């Protein structure tokens, strides 16, 4: 018996479509959390879990992404036991996302604000960093982010609110740079 056009796609064909539709997003999600040399190994682990548990994967693309991000989150959680490794990850995220090559040619005040934000980000707890990253960098909805973390949407909204408040407070506490204009005004 051959494959009929109207019959459901094979498990392998459906999985291939899932892989092609989600690979880039999953890779970016993982690369923000681990060293690039380790990212592909984690991606492979996530897709292995997805292959084995294919029947559990939602059928809507955004929900598939969230499900895969949840598997990736749990996989990574099992791998990051050492606090030093998590700290290196935090520094890499802040440097790559907040104070990167895109700051060249910007107004000095904008560069200073990015530096303050990067400094505040490094001081933010890992729990708060993850809450903000899921929403801002991974573009997940509240429900999807909550699913990734294994908490309720209400708990996630509360965590995100606290994380934003903590980041604002830490950024506001950063020492303000002294600019030549401010120095000239204070000496007159």
Buried (B, 14 or more C-beta within 10 A) or exposed (E): EEEEEEEEEEEEEBBEEBBEEBEEBBBEBBBBBBEEEBBEEBBEBBBEBBBEEEEEBEEEEBBBBBBBBBBBBBBBEEBEEEEEEBEEBBEBBBEEBBBEEEBEEEEEEEBBBBBBBBBBBBBBEEEBBBBBBBBEEBEBBBBBBBBBBEBEBEEBBEBBEBBBEBBEEBBEEBEEEEEEEEEEEEEE
